Amino acid sequence: MTKVVIIGATGSVGRVARQLFLEKTNDELTLFSRRPERLKPIDPTREVSVSGDVMKAGELDKAISGQDVVFASLTGNLGKMAKAIVESMQRVGVKRLIFITSMGIYNEIPASVGSSGNLRSNPVLQTYRDAADVIEASGLDYTIVRPGWFDSSNDTDYEITVKGEPFGGHDVSRKSIADLVLRLASDPNLYVRESVGINRPE
């Protein structure tokens, strides 16, 4: 049994990951969100709901302390949020971080997939790249996950690319992202200290 805190539990990827953790593992979940009232009824035997703000150190430290895995899927200023999460994990002594960013942050999308989605053409990705840079310099046992455009398909058909390889395709299902997160949470050595792209094969 692994203790996992989901930061961004009410987000679209966080919700799907939560459901998959409940269906496929016996892990214990801490659901961290600014609006936990948006969560569906929780399983009190395996879940704890925590109201909190990523940018408030005390609230974050309390949620992360004692966890085995921190999984973050957030929107907003990801650079600042990543810094807050990294610093909290360092304070409370938790090492394993799984963090969702985006394809394109290393300008790795080839023309065949749509190179206009790269950072050099799409400055909105800068905060995603900032987050990756913070995490890569952290010394934590991180895995950065760079999904393509995600959709609500029910498939778990996906392929992985690692940093330095061209991105493989444009789309991916939220369920595929969640499936990878479960694999990462269950195996502390899988893609540790790596940044991986995830896409549906084309």
C-alpha positions in Angstrom: 0.0 0.0 0.0 1.3 3.4 -1.0 0.2 6.8 0.4 -0.4 9.2 -2.4 -1.4 12.9 -2.2 -3.2 14.2 -5.4 -2.6 17.9 -5.6 -5.3 19.2 -8.0 -7.7 16.4 -7.1 -10.7 18.2 -8.6 -9.0 18.8 -12.0 -9.8 16.7 -15.0 -6.7 14.5 -14.8 -6.8 14.4 -11.0 -10.3 13.1 -11.0 -9.6 10.3 -13.5 -6.4 9.4 -11.7 -8.3 9.2 -8.4 -10.9 6.9 -9.8 -8.2 4.6 -11.3 -6.3 4.5 -8.0 -9.5 3.4 -6.2 -10.3 0.8 -8.9 -6.9 -0.8 -9.4 -4.8 -0.3 -6.2 -5.2 -0.4 -2.5 -3.4 2.9 -2.1 -4.5 5.5 0.4 -5.3 8.9 -1.1 -5.1 12.4 0.2 -7.1 14.7 -2.1 -5.8 18.2 -1.9 -7.8 20.9 -3.5 -8.9 24.5 -3.1 -12.5 23.4 -3.5 -12.9 19.9 -2.0 -16.6 20.3 -2.0 -16.4 19.6 -5.7 -15.2 16.1 -5.0 -17.6 13.2 -5.4 -18.3 11.3 -2.1 -15.1 9.9 -0.8 -14.3 6.4 0.4 -13.5 7.1 4.1 -11.6 3.9 4.4 -9.0 5.0 1.8 -9.4 8.7 1.2 -9.0 11.9 3.1 -10.1 15.3 1.6 -8.0 18.3 2.4 -8.8 21.9 1.6 -5.7 23.9 0.8 -3.8 26.3 -1.4 -0.5 25.2 -3.0 0.9 28.7 -2.4 0.4 28.4 1.4 3.4 26.5 2.8 1.7 25.4 6.0 -1.2 23.8 4.3 1.0 22.2 1.7 3.4 20.8 4.3 0.6 19.3 6.3 -0.8 17.5 3.2 2.5 16.2 1.9 4.0 15.1 5.3 4.0 11.3 5.6 3.2 10.6 2.0 5.1 8.2 -0.2 4.2 9.9 -3.5 3.1 13.4 -4.5 1.1 13.7 -7.7 0.4 17.2 -9.0 -1.8 18.1 -11.9 -2.4 21.8 -11.8 -3.3 24.9 -13.9 -2.0 28.4 -13.5 1.5 29.6 -12.8 3.1 26.2 -12.8 6.6 27.6 -12.2 5.6 29.1 -8.9 3.5 26.1 -7.9 6.3 23.6 -8.7 8.7 25.7 -6.6 6.3 25.6 -3.7 5.8 21.9 -4.0 9.5 21.1 -4.3 10.3 23.3 -1.3 7.6 21.6 0.8 8.8 18.1 -0.1 12.3 19.1 0.8 11.1 20.4 4.2 9.1 17.4 5.1 11.4 14.8 3.6 9.2 13.3 0.8 11.1 12.3 -2.3 8.8 11.0 -5.1 7.1 13.5 -7.3 5.0 13.0 -10.4 4.2 16.3 -12.1 2.1 17.0 -15.2 3.4 19.7 -17.6 2.9 19.7 -21.4 4.3 18.6 -24.6 6.4 21.2 -26.4 8.3 22.6 -23.5 11.6 21.4 -25.0 10.6 22.2 -28.6 10.3 18.5 -29.1 7.2 18.4 -31.3 8.1 17.6 -34.9 6.5 19.2 -37.8 4.5 16.0 -38.6 2.7 16.3 -35.2 2.4 20.1 -35.2 5.5 22.1 -34.3 3.5 25.3 -33.7 2.8 23.7 -30.3 6.4 24.1 -29.3 7.5 26.7 -26.7 9.4 28.8 -29.4 6.0 29.4 -31.1 3.8 29.2 -28.0 4.9 31.4 -25.1 2.0 30.3 -22.9 4.1 27.2 -22.3 6.9 29.1 -20.5 5.4 28.5 -17.1 5.3 24.7 -17.9 9.0 24.9 -18.8 9.8 26.9 -15.7 8.1 24.1 -13.6 10.2 21.4 -15.4 13.4 23.4 -14.8 12.6 23.8 -11.1 11.8 20.1 -10.7 14.8 18.9 -12.7 17.1 20.9 -10.4 15.4 19.7 -7.2 17.3 16.5 -6.4 13.9 14.8 -5.8 13.0 11.4 -7.3 10.8 13.1 -9.9 9.0 12.1 -13.1 7.8 14.9 -15.3 4.9 13.9 -17.5 4.4 15.8 -20.8 1.0 14.8 -22.3 -0.3 15.7 -25.7 -3.8 17.3 -25.9 -5.9 15.2 -23.7 -9.4 14.0 -24.3 -12.0 11.9 -22.6 -11.6 8.7 -24.6 -11.7 5.5 -22.6 -8.6 3.9 -24.1 -5.2 3.4 -22.5 -3.4 3.1 -25.8 -0.3 5.2 -25.4 3.4 5.4 -26.1 6.2 7.1 -24.1 9.1 9.3 -25.4 11.9 10.5 -23.2 13.5 13.9 -23.1 15.6 14.4 -26.2 13.3 12.3 -28.4 10.8 13.8 -30.8 7.2 13.8 -29.5 5.2 10.9 -30.9 1.6 12.2 -31.5 -0.8 15.0 -30.8 -3.5 13.5 -28.5 -3.8 11.2 -25.5 -6.7 10.2 -23.2 -6.9 11.3 -19.6 -7.2 7.7 -18.7 -3.9 7.0 -20.4 -2.2 9.7 -18.3 -3.8 8.3 -15.2 -2.6 4.8 -16.1 0.9 6.0 -16.4 0.6 7.9 -13.1 -0.4 4.6 -11.4 2.5 2.8 -12.8 4.9 5.5 -11.7 3.4 5.6 -8.2 3.7 1.8 -7.8 7.3 1.6 -9.1 9.7 4.1 -7.6 12.3 3.3 -10.2 10.2 3.8 -13.3 11.3 6.8 -15.3 12.8 8.2 -12.1 14.5 11.6 -12.7 13.2 11.6 -16.3 10.9 13.8 -18.3 8.6 11.7 -20.4 6.1 12.5 -23.2 2.9 10.5 -23.5 0.7 10.3 -26.6 -1.7 8.1 -28.4 0.2 6.3 -31.2 -0.7 7.7 -34.6 
